[in-house]
Amino acid sequence: MSQAILERRSELLKRNIQQMLIQDNQYGISRQENLFLNQMIKELHQTSHEINAGE
């Protein structure tokens, strides 16, 4: 993937993770939402590695 696509993906993942964490802190999240949150964090970590490897 190109650098721009990876950076955009990273921004979207960060925004979605932030929204999920806010929801978790205010109201709690279901087990399924928690699994989804963990998957997004893993994807963000992988995307971060891909960005750093491309530089």
N, C-alpha and C positions, 0 to 999 in steps of 0.2 A: 504494500500500500504506500501511497505517497505520504510525505511528511505532513502536508496540509490536512489530509484525511485523518491521519492518526491524531493530530492535534485537536481537530474538531471532535473526534470520537471521545478523546480524553475530556474535553470541556463538557460534553453532554453527560458522560458518566459521572463526572464530579458533581454536576448540577442535580442529577437524579439521586445520587447517593446522599447529597446534602438534604434534599427534600424528604427522603425516606428516614434519615436520622432525626430530622425535626419532627416528623410524624411519630416516630418511635418514642421520642422524649415526651411528646405532648399526650399521645393517646395510646401508645403501644402498637405493636404490629403483630400480625398473625405469624404462625410458623412458616407458612408459604411465603409471605412477604419477607421474612427473615432470610429464608433460603435465597430468594431473589436478590436481596441486598448483598448477601455474601458473594453471589455470582457476579454481581456488578463490580464489587471490590476486586475480585480476582481478575476480571476483564480490564479494569483500570490499571492494575499492577502489570499485567501482560502488555497492555498498550504503552505504558510508561517505558518498559524495557525495549519495546520495538522502536520507540522514538529515540531513546538513547543509543541504540545500536545503529540507527541510521545516520547519526551525526558524525 
